[in-house]
């Protein structure tokens, strides 16, 4: 194959960023753009994603923690101060409150004098995967889909270069999806959205091609980069067929599969984290090597994300990885490297066939929304994730530095763990809350309340809600007020956990399950000694962190080990967790927090349990917890802390049994050695 006469234009290069406050994030964005980043990818904090103001009880410890807090128009102005939005391609990872954030973005652009018809960028706006993976949903599936279709209809008419939705299979893989499941469930989501737009009456039939042309995808790429590259080719093939046959789109340009990517974070390891660099490079190759299936935008995680929040330097390293490939290598000088490969064609065909079969199964249930509501999709992902974890624990799947090649030299990158990650200033939450209070005091209160009343009135009708949302933005309404106005009309939704429907982790009596059998024996014996029938474990997700994969895997394995598991899903207050622990008379409380809010939320649970007179119930904690925080939690009374380095789930369950025994004055069973 001969080199091309001209190099292809590189993909958009982004880093997923935002923290502490709008002003601090604006400074970070300016620095990143100066380093050669060609697009922005905004990370919002969990209160913003789930529709809470910074003074709400559930926002405690979460403000500015995993992204930037944007509570009103003033915050959005500060976030993009000095950044010309008409010339900036901005991706916003926002779903339940996507309409609200896009409306604020539009108003800021108007204030800059921009022509909104020229705005380019993306709102993720895929609510289906929130019920299955990230957990930042607010409203039930039906009203959520209505908000999505309203946004699509509005942007096609008014912001025609904007991608109003990113069908997001990325988080499906993070939740355990196989390549076939990732293909199938993402495509089923796209079908549900396009069906709703086609049948909703807001878009004329002749405009469906314009709608399809604005649908983009956000995918994942794991370290099995050949299979992942084939998956992306399969995605393009299935999308072309669906849009041509189901929606009659005849223009091949409108049917093009358009996607951005963040490569896999699930596979990043806390052990020997320097190995994450080569993992990231291999995963990037999966979405860049094949010209016919190349990503249009790429953002890479940082090497230390399994340890905590990356620093600007860590994000720069990931940006430079992209730049070296795009500008130093000759990749962009050639056509597709895999045309004519029998191996690639066979794998693509296998993935297409498998995905089509699963798509038909989901459509046979009535589509993706009924499949979410029934719990089928969540149970399928929890089961797949459990199988993956079991393969790692058994050594069938090799993870360098974790279950093989564990001997290592001391790493200069992590010699000082306290400086190896970014620390969010604990005072920033207080400052954000104080600024929020000043905004409320200074706005035109009657105008804000009138705009909210009109929003609620229209939400009870079929009207498109974007214009009313824009009026709320201009009147100074806050993120929490907008979402709670719609909560009053639409209600809230607690998604199925998938734990009850997940399969048992292999045959209990099978070869290789000796440790699980030993833990089951310890659970049974301990329950008998305590005279309690069965040991009861409460798995709790305090705060707004919706990443429940770890909690679900602990719940499933504890169930398989003989525990009675109390798991009520995500988004609980410390008070609710304490009340459940007392009401269910549990023997252990397990808290899972990945957002970094553990320093606030765990001590709160401990205090409440003590006030309730609960003295013999150990509290264990799991999450992305720096060593210094781990020591602080242990000093405050936490029995054990587990982080990503503790990959053996059955071993963790054994430790839980021993903590229960020690709390009751019994000799440790010692199913597994203490660390």
DAJO-V35299 format. One record per backbone hydrogen bond with DSSP energy under -0.5 kcal/mol. NH is the residue of the N-H (numbers start at 1). CO is the residue of the C=O. Records with the same first field share a line. If there is no record, write none. Layout:
NH->CO  CO
//
This chain:
4->333
8->332
12->296
14->12  298
17->15  41
20->64
21->19
25->21
26->22
27->23
28->24
29->25
30->26
31->27
32->28
33->29
34->30
35->31
36->33
37->32
38->13
39->13
40->89
41->15
42->91
43->17
44->42  93
45->68
46->62
49->45
50->46
51->47  48
52->47
56->53
59->56
60->57
62->59
63->59
65->62
66->62
68->43
75->72
76->72
77->73
78->74
79->75
80->76
81->78
83->80
84->82
85->83
87->84
88->85
90->88  120
91->40
92->122
93->42  91
94->92
98->95
101->97
102->98
103->99
104->100
105->101
106->102
107->103
108->104
109->105
110->106
111->107
112->108
113->110
114->109
116->114
118->115
119->116
120->88
121->161
122->90
123->163
124->92
125->94
127->125
130->127
131->127  128
132->128
133->129
134->129
135->130
144->140
145->141
146->142
147->143
148->144
149->145
150->146
151->147
152->148
153->149
154->150
155->151
156->152
157->153
158->154
159->155
162->159
163->121
164->162
165->214
166->124
167->165  216
169->167  218
170->218
173->169
174->170
175->171
176->173
177->172
182->178
183->179
184->180
185->181
186->182
187->183
188->184
189->185
190->186
191->187
192->188
193->189
194->190
195->191
196->192
197->193
198->194
199->195
200->196  197
201->197
203->197
207->204
208->205
210->207
211->207
212->208
213->209
214->210  211
215->211  212
216->165  214
217->258
218->167
219->260
225->223
228->224
229->225
230->226
231->227
232->228
233->229
234->230
235->231
236->232
237->233
238->234
239->235
240->236
241->237
242->238
243->239
244->240
245->241
246->242
247->242
248->244
249->243
250->248
252->250
254->251
255->251
256->253
258->256
259->257
260->217
261->297
262->219
263->299
264->221
268->265
273->270
275->272
276->273
277->274
278->274
279->275
280->276
281->277
282->278
283->279
284->280
285->281
286->282
287->283  284
288->285
289->285
291->289
293->290
294->291
295->287
296->259
297->259
298->12
299->261
300->14
305->302
307->304
308->304
309->422
315->311
316->312
317->313
318->314
319->315
320->316
321->317
322->318
323->319
324->320
325->321
326->322
327->323
328->323  324
329->324
333->330
334->331
337->289
339->336
341->338
342->340
345->341
346->342
347->343
348->344
349->345
350->346
351->347
352->348
353->349
354->350
355->351
356->352
357->353
358->354
359->355
360->356
361->357
362->358
363->359
364->360
365->361  362
366->363
367->362
371->367
372->368
373->369
374->370
375->372
376->371
377->371
379->375
380->376
381->377
382->378
383->379
384->380
385->381
386->382
387->383
388->384
389->385
390->386
391->387
392->388
393->389
394->390
395->391  392
396->391
397->391
398->396
401->404
402->399
403->399
404->399
412->410
414->411
415->412
417->415
419->416
420->416  417
422->309
424->422
428->425
429->426
430->426
431->427
432->428
433->429
434->430
435->431
436->432
437->433
438->434
439->435
440->436
441->437
442->438
443->439
445->443
448->444
449->445
450->446
451->447
452->448
453->449
454->450
455->451
456->452
457->453
458->454
459->455
460->456  457
461->458
469->465
470->466
471->467
472->468
473->469
474->470
475->471
476->473
477->472
479->71
482->478
483->479
484->480
485->481
486->482
487->483
488->484
489->485
490->486
491->487
493->138
495->493
502->498  499
506->504
510->507
513->510
517->513
518->514
519->515
520->516
521->517
522->518
523->519
524->520
525->521
526->522
527->523
528->524
529->525
530->526
531->527  528
532->527
534->532
537->564
538->588
539->537  566
540->538  590
541->569
542->540
543->572
545->542
548->133  546
552->548
553->549
554->550
555->551
556->552
557->553
558->554
559->555
560->556
561->557
562->559
563->558
564->535
565->563
566->537
567->565
568->539
572->541
577->573
578->574
579->575
580->576
581->577
582->578
583->579
584->580
585->582
586->581
587->536
588->536
589->618
590->538  588
591->589  620
592->540
593->622
599->596
600->597
601->597
602->598
603->598
604->600
605->601
606->602
607->603
608->604
609->605
610->606
611->607
612->608
613->610
614->609
615->613
618->587  616
620->589  618
621->640
622->591
623->642
624->593
625->623
630->626
631->627
632->628
633->629
634->630
635->631
636->632
637->634
638->633
639->619
640->619
642->621
646->643
647->645
649->647
652->648
653->649
654->650
655->651
656->652
657->653
658->654
659->655
660->656
661->657
662->658
663->659
664->660  661
665->662
666->661
//
